[in-house]
Amino acid sequence: MNTVGTPLLWGGFAIVVTIMLAIDLLLQGKRGAHAMSMKQAAAWSVVWVSLSLLFNAAFWWYLAGTEGRAVADTQALAFLTGYLIEKALAVDNVFVWLMLFSYFSVPAALQRRVLIYGVLGAIVLRTIMIFTGSWLIARFDWILYLFGAFLLFTGIKMAIVKEDDEGGIGDKPLVRWLRSHLRMTDTIESEHFFVRKKGVLFATPLLLVLIMVELSDVIFAVDSIPAIFAVTTDPFIVLTSNLFAILGLRAMYFLLAGVAERFSMLKYGLAVILVFIGIKMLIVDFYHIPIAISLGVVGGILALTLLINAWVNKRNDAKKQLQ
């Protein structure tokens, strides 16, 4: 697999992520069961976005000194594009988490614990998926066409298919299977995933929620990882941009938890992004869309979607006032 990642770059990335996770876990341990406030979520979101941009700046500086400005500009732009795509697609993941926590009646104070383990699991699973995808693409480049067709189909489906009713989660075959194969308590037992009663070990519904959170991330990774491969097939850039976006997901969740219903138009914007990326992959042999144009298109779609969403919310608010 061809990559700009050197031992120094991989080591630097690993050190940054390890330190930040250690700080986050340490704070989690001190606070225990604790709901992240909107102010804390906003602060952590700024920290993660700033850290991602600083890492990209250091990445550019390193490549400029070792490979030249042209390579540095191209690769740093690829990182930024991949990060923006992953960050945008991750919003759908947040909405699914909201639905899961609502259905299983998980208190806000316990959601942070589930998400921190969910993110740790996502780091491992996505790393495996990314290296597997890079290995496959290096040997079978036609897989990019499959990725493109899949993203095109997913984008169209996202735009036209009505979302499932969230009240039906408990009737999903997977949920029923897990409940039938796990010795589980009827209620959530504080922040424990397992409890022992009369010498018998029981799982709690919180463990079921954690499993569903992990599975939801795998499902969304099937969309987001091929989307980044449309920008670059370099495993270092794909992994770092993906994981930096994932590490900020928990803060994004608590930031959007109270206003999720205000983003009703976002799924259409994400659908257009997936369609665009799918087409980009399908026509790569006929026309290569430059990374700078891809970044501009993705950023423009997101900006336009948010403007439309603001207009829709303003109109809906006005209707409510008249009622």
BELQUIFEN-V271199 format. One record per residue. N is the residue number from 0. RES is the residue in three letters. PHI is phi in degrees with one decimal (NA if undefined). OMEGA is omega in whole degrees, 0 to 359 (* if undefined). Layout:
n->N res->RES phi->PHI omega->OMEGA
n->N res->RES phi->PHI omega->OMEGA
This chain:
n->0 res->MET phi->NA omega->178
n->1 res->ASN phi->-76.6 omega->182
n->2 res->THR phi->-154.5 omega->175
n->3 res->VAL phi->-84.3 omega->182
n->4 res->GLY phi->-67.8 omega->176
n->5 res->THR phi->-103.3 omega->176
n->6 res->PRO phi->-54.0 omega->179
n->7 res->LEU phi->-65.5 omega->180
n->8 res->LEU phi->-67.0 omega->179
n->9 res->TRP phi->-61.8 omega->180
n->10 res->GLY phi->-64.8 omega->178
n->11 res->GLY phi->-61.4 omega->178
n->12 res->PHE phi->-62.6 omega->180
n->13 res->ALA phi->-61.8 omega->180
n->14 res->ILE phi->-65.9 omega->180
n->15 res->VAL phi->-61.0 omega->181
n->16 res->VAL phi->-64.9 omega->181
n->17 res->THR phi->-63.2 omega->180
n->18 res->ILE phi->-63.5 omega->182
n->19 res->MET phi->-66.7 omega->178
n->20 res->LEU phi->-66.0 omega->179
n->21 res->ALA phi->-62.6 omega->178
n->22 res->ILE phi->-62.7 omega->181
n->23 res->ASP phi->-64.4 omega->180
n->24 res->LEU phi->-66.2 omega->179
n->25 res->LEU phi->-64.5 omega->178
n->26 res->LEU phi->-65.2 omega->178
n->27 res->GLN phi->-61.7 omega->181
n->28 res->GLY phi->-66.2 omega->181
n->29 res->LYS phi->-71.7 omega->186
n->30 res->ARG phi->-87.8 omega->182
n->31 res->GLY phi->65.7 omega->179
n->32 res->ALA phi->-66.5 omega->188
n->33 res->HIS phi->-154.5 omega->178
n->34 res->ALA phi->-86.3 omega->179
n->35 res->MET phi->-70.2 omega->181
n->36 res->SER phi->-75.7 omega->178
n->37 res->MET phi->-60.6 omega->180
n->38 res->LYS phi->-64.6 omega->178
n->39 res->GLN phi->-64.4 omega->180
n->40 res->ALA phi->-62.3 omega->179
n->41 res->ALA phi->-64.8 omega->180
n->42 res->ALA phi->-64.4 omega->179
n->43 res->TRP phi->-66.5 omega->178
n->44 res->SER phi->-62.6 omega->177
n->45 res->VAL phi->-62.9 omega->180
n->46 res->VAL phi->-61.1 omega->184
n->47 res->TRP phi->-67.7 omega->178
n->48 res->VAL phi->-65.8 omega->179
n->49 res->SER phi->-62.9 omega->179
n->50 res->LEU phi->-63.5 omega->178
n->51 res->SER phi->-63.4 omega->180
n->52 res->LEU phi->-68.9 omega->177
n->53 res->LEU phi->-65.9 omega->177
n->54 res->PHE phi->-62.1 omega->180
n->55 res->ASN phi->-64.0 omega->178
n->56 res->ALA phi->-64.3 omega->178
n->57 res->ALA phi->-65.9 omega->177
n->58 res->PHE phi->-62.0 omega->179
n->59 res->TRP phi->-62.0 omega->182
n->60 res->TRP phi->-61.3 omega->180
n->61 res->TYR phi->-64.7 omega->181
n->62 res->LEU phi->-68.1 omega->179
n->63 res->ALA phi->-61.9 omega->180
n->64 res->GLY phi->-82.0 omega->183
n->65 res->THR phi->-107.5 omega->185
n->66 res->GLU phi->-115.4 omega->182
n->67 res->GLY phi->107.4 omega->184
n->68 res->ARG phi->-62.3 omega->184
n->69 res->ALA phi->-61.2 omega->179
n->70 res->VAL phi->-66.1 omega->181
n->71 res->ALA phi->-60.8 omega->180
n->72 res->ASP phi->-62.3 omega->182
n->73 res->THR phi->-64.3 omega->184
n->74 res->GLN phi->-71.6 omega->178
n->75 res->ALA phi->-65.9 omega->177
n->76 res->LEU phi->-67.2 omega->177
n->77 res->ALA phi->-63.3 omega->177
n->78 res->PHE phi->-59.8 omega->183
n->79 res->LEU phi->-63.7 omega->179
n->80 res->THR phi->-64.9 omega->179
n->81 res->GLY phi->-61.1 omega->179
n->82 res->TYR phi->-63.1 omega->180
n->83 res->LEU phi->-65.2 omega->179
n->84 res->ILE phi->-61.7 omega->181
n->85 res->GLU phi->-63.7 omega->180
n->86 res->LYS phi->-63.4 omega->180
n->87 res->ALA phi->-66.8 omega->182
n->88 res->LEU phi->-67.7 omega->181
n->89 res->ALA phi->-68.5 omega->180
n->90 res->VAL phi->-61.1 omega->177
n->91 res->ASP phi->-61.4 omega->177
n->92 res->ASN phi->-60.3 omega->179
n->93 res->VAL phi->-60.9 omega->180
n->94 res->PHE phi->-64.2 omega->177
n->95 res->VAL phi->-66.4 omega->177
n->96 res->TRP phi->-60.5 omega->177
n->97 res->LEU phi->-58.4 omega->180
n->98 res->MET phi->-64.2 omega->180
n->99 res->LEU phi->-64.3 omega->181
n->100 res->PHE phi->-65.0 omega->179
n->101 res->SER phi->-68.3 omega->182
n->102 res->TYR phi->-65.0 omega->182
n->103 res->PHE phi->-87.6 omega->177
n->104 res->SER phi->52.9 omega->179
n->105 res->VAL phi->-81.3 omega->180
n->106 res->PRO phi->-59.5 omega->181
n->107 res->ALA phi->-57.9 omega->181
n->108 res->ALA phi->-66.8 omega->182
n->109 res->LEU phi->-99.7 omega->182
n->110 res->GLN phi->-65.1 omega->182
n->111 res->ARG phi->-62.0 omega->180
n->112 res->ARG phi->-65.6 omega->179
n->113 res->VAL phi->-62.0 omega->184
n->114 res->LEU phi->-70.2 omega->181
n->115 res->ILE phi->-67.6 omega->175
n->116 res->TYR phi->-73.2 omega->177
n->117 res->GLY phi->-63.1 omega->179
n->118 res->VAL phi->-68.1 omega->178
n->119 res->LEU phi->-60.6 omega->177
n->120 res->GLY phi->-65.1 omega->180
n->121 res->ALA phi->-64.4 omega->178
n->122 res->ILE phi->-60.2 omega->181
n->123 res->VAL phi->-65.4 omega->184
n->124 res->LEU phi->-64.5 omega->181
n->125 res->ARG phi->-70.3 omega->177
n->126 res->THR phi->-60.9 omega->178
n->127 res->ILE phi->-62.5 omega->182
n->128 res->MET phi->-64.9 omega->182
n->129 res->ILE phi->-67.9 omega->180
n->130 res->PHE phi->-68.4 omega->176
n->131 res->THR phi->-65.3 omega->178
n->132 res->GLY phi->-62.2 omega->179
n->133 res->SER phi->-63.0 omega->180
n->134 res->TRP phi->-64.5 omega->181
n->135 res->LEU phi->-66.4 omega->181
n->136 res->ILE phi->-65.7 omega->180
n->137 res->ALA phi->-62.9 omega->183
n->138 res->ARG phi->-103.4 omega->181
n->139 res->PHE phi->-132.8 omega->186
n->140 res->ASP phi->-66.0 omega->178
n->141 res->TRP phi->-67.4 omega->178
n->142 res->ILE phi->-62.1 omega->178
n->143 res->LEU phi->-59.0 omega->178
n->144 res->TYR phi->-67.9 omega->176
n->145 res->LEU phi->-63.6 omega->177
n->146 res->PHE phi->-59.0 omega->181
n->147 res->GLY phi->-62.3 omega->179
n->148 res->ALA phi->-63.4 omega->180
n->149 res->PHE phi->-64.8 omega->180
n->150 res->LEU phi->-66.0 omega->178
n->151 res->LEU phi->-61.9 omega->178
n->152 res->PHE phi->-62.4 omega->181
n->153 res->THR phi->-63.3 omega->180
n->154 res->GLY phi->-62.9 omega->179
n->155 res->ILE phi->-64.4 omega->179
n->156 res->LYS phi->-62.2 omega->180
n->157 res->MET phi->-61.1 omega->184
n->158 res->ALA phi->-77.8 omega->189
n->159 res->ILE phi->-108.1 omega->183
n->160 res->VAL phi->-90.2 omega->179
n->161 res->LYS phi->-72.6 omega->181
n->162 res->GLU phi->-64.9 omega->177
n->163 res->ASP phi->-67.4 omega->176
n->164 res->ASP phi->-68.0 omega->185
n->165 res->GLU phi->-65.9 omega->180
n->166 res->GLY phi->-72.1 omega->183
n->167 res->GLY phi->-96.4 omega->182
n->168 res->ILE phi->-59.2 omega->182
n->169 res->GLY phi->-65.1 omega->180
n->170 res->ASP phi->-93.7 omega->179
n->171 res->LYS phi->-64.7 omega->181
n->172 res->PRO phi->-54.0 omega->182
n->173 res->LEU phi->-64.6 omega->180
n->174 res->VAL phi->-64.4 omega->179
n->175 res->ARG phi->-62.7 omega->181
n->176 res->TRP phi->-64.6 omega->180
n->177 res->LEU phi->-62.3 omega->181
n->178 res->ARG phi->-66.3 omega->181
n->179 res->SER phi->-79.0 omega->182
n->180 res->HIS phi->-107.2 omega->177
n->181 res->LEU phi->-114.6 omega->173
n->182 res->ARG phi->-76.8 omega->193
n->183 res->MET phi->-126.1 omega->176
n->184 res->THR phi->-73.5 omega->180
n->185 res->ASP phi->-80.0 omega->184
n->186 res->THR phi->-127.9 omega->176
n->187 res->ILE phi->-69.7 omega->182
n->188 res->GLU phi->-105.5 omega->182
n->189 res->SER phi->53.5 omega->181
n->190 res->GLU phi->-103.4 omega->183
n->191 res->HIS phi->-86.4 omega->173
n->192 res->PHE phi->-89.4 omega->177
n->193 res->PHE phi->-135.4 omega->174
n->194 res->VAL phi->-136.8 omega->178
n->195 res->ARG phi->-112.9 omega->179
n->196 res->LYS phi->-122.7 omega->181
n->197 res->LYS phi->52.5 omega->177
n->198 res->GLY phi->80.5 omega->181
n->199 res->VAL phi->-106.7 omega->181
n->200 res->LEU phi->-84.7 omega->178
n->201 res->PHE phi->-119.3 omega->167
n->202 res->ALA phi->-81.6 omega->177
n->203 res->THR phi->-111.8 omega->177
n->204 res->PRO phi->-56.5 omega->179
n->205 res->LEU phi->-64.8 omega->176
n->206 res->LEU phi->-66.3 omega->178
n->207 res->LEU phi->-61.8 omega->178
n->208 res->VAL phi->-63.2 omega->180
n->209 res->LEU phi->-61.1 omega->178
n->210 res->ILE phi->-60.9 omega->180
n->211 res->MET phi->-66.3 omega->177
n->212 res->VAL phi->-63.3 omega->179
n->213 res->GLU phi->-63.4 omega->181
n->214 res->LEU phi->-65.7 omega->179
n->215 res->SER phi->-63.5 omega->179
n->216 res->ASP phi->-67.2 omega->178
n->217 res->VAL phi->-61.5 omega->180
n->218 res->ILE phi->-62.0 omega->181
n->219 res->PHE phi->-71.9 omega->177
n->220 res->ALA phi->-64.2 omega->178
n->221 res->VAL phi->-61.7 omega->176
n->222 res->ASP phi->-85.7 omega->190
n->223 res->SER phi->-72.2 omega->182
n->224 res->ILE phi->-66.9 omega->174
n->225 res->PRO phi->-58.9 omega->180
n->226 res->ALA phi->-63.3 omega->179
n->227 res->ILE phi->-72.6 omega->176
n->228 res->PHE phi->-63.8 omega->176
n->229 res->ALA phi->-71.2 omega->180
n->230 res->VAL phi->-89.0 omega->180
n->231 res->THR phi->-156.0 omega->176
n->232 res->THR phi->-103.7 omega->178
n->233 res->ASP phi->-70.9 omega->184
n->234 res->PRO phi->-61.7 omega->179
n->235 res->PHE phi->-66.2 omega->181
n->236 res->ILE phi->-70.2 omega->179
n->237 res->VAL phi->-60.7 omega->183
n->238 res->LEU phi->-69.5 omega->184
n->239 res->THR phi->-65.2 omega->180
n->240 res->SER phi->-64.9 omega->180
n->241 res->ASN phi->-66.4 omega->184
n->242 res->LEU phi->-71.9 omega->176
n->243 res->PHE phi->-62.4 omega->177
n->244 res->ALA phi->-68.3 omega->180
n->245 res->ILE phi->-65.3 omega->183
n->246 res->LEU phi->-63.9 omega->178
n->247 res->GLY phi->-94.2 omega->185
n->248 res->LEU phi->-66.3 omega->184
n->249 res->ARG phi->-64.0 omega->177
n->250 res->ALA phi->-64.4 omega->178
n->251 res->MET phi->-61.5 omega->180
n->252 res->TYR phi->-58.6 omega->182
n->253 res->PHE phi->-70.9 omega->177
n->254 res->LEU phi->-72.6 omega->183
n->255 res->LEU phi->-97.4 omega->187
n->256 res->ALA phi->-54.6 omega->184
n->257 res->GLY phi->-87.2 omega->185
n->258 res->VAL phi->-129.6 omega->184
n->259 res->ALA phi->-58.5 omega->183
n->260 res->GLU phi->-67.9 omega->181
n->261 res->ARG phi->-83.6 omega->183
n->262 res->PHE phi->-117.8 omega->185
n->263 res->SER phi->-66.8 omega->183
n->264 res->MET phi->-92.2 omega->187
n->265 res->LEU phi->-63.2 omega->183
n->266 res->LYS phi->-62.4 omega->178
n->267 res->TYR phi->-71.8 omega->176
n->268 res->GLY phi->-63.8 omega->178
n->269 res->LEU phi->-64.7 omega->178
n->270 res->ALA phi->-62.5 omega->179
n->271 res->VAL phi->-65.0 omega->178
n->272 res->ILE phi->-61.8 omega->180
n->273 res->LEU phi->-63.6 omega->178
n->274 res->VAL phi->-63.1 omega->179
n->275 res->PHE phi->-60.3 omega->181
n->276 res->ILE phi->-67.1 omega->177
n->277 res->GLY phi->-61.1 omega->178
n->278 res->ILE phi->-64.3 omega->179
n->279 res->LYS phi->-57.1 omega->181
n->280 res->MET phi->-73.8 omega->183
n->281 res->LEU phi->-73.4 omega->183
n->282 res->ILE phi->-103.5 omega->187
n->283 res->VAL phi->-59.2 omega->180
n->284 res->ASP phi->-78.2 omega->180
n->285 res->PHE phi->-100.8 omega->180
n->286 res->TYR phi->-153.5 omega->179
n->287 res->HIS phi->-95.1 omega->178
n->288 res->ILE phi->-75.9 omega->181
n->289 res->PRO phi->-57.9 omega->182
n->290 res->ILE phi->-60.9 omega->181
n->291 res->ALA phi->-61.4 omega->178
n->292 res->ILE phi->-68.4 omega->178
n->293 res->SER phi->-59.9 omega->178
n->294 res->LEU phi->-61.4 omega->180
n->295 res->GLY phi->-63.9 omega->180
n->296 res->VAL phi->-65.5 omega->180
n->297 res->VAL phi->-62.3 omega->178
n->298 res->GLY phi->-63.2 omega->179
n->299 res->GLY phi->-65.7 omega->178
n->300 res->ILE phi->-62.9 omega->180
n->301 res->LEU phi->-63.8 omega->180
n->302 res->ALA phi->-63.2 omega->180
n->303 res->LEU phi->-63.9 omega->179
n->304 res->THR phi->-62.2 omega->179
n->305 res->LEU phi->-65.5 omega->177
n->306 res->LEU phi->-65.5 omega->177
n->307 res->ILE phi->-62.9 omega->179
n->308 res->ASN phi->-62.6 omega->179
n->309 res->ALA phi->-63.7 omega->179
n->310 res->TRP phi->-66.6 omega->179
n->311 res->VAL phi->-62.3 omega->179
n->312 res->ASN phi->-63.3 omega->180
n->313 res->LYS phi->-64.1 omega->179
n->314 res->ARG phi->-66.8 omega->179
n->315 res->ASN phi->-65.6 omega->178
n->316 res->ASP phi->-63.1 omega->180
n->317 res->ALA phi->-65.0 omega->179
n->318 res->LYS phi->-64.6 omega->180
n->319 res->LYS phi->-64.1 omega->180
n->320 res->GLN phi->-68.1 omega->181
n->321 res->LEU phi->-79.2 omega->183
n->322 res->GLN phi->-78.1 omega->*
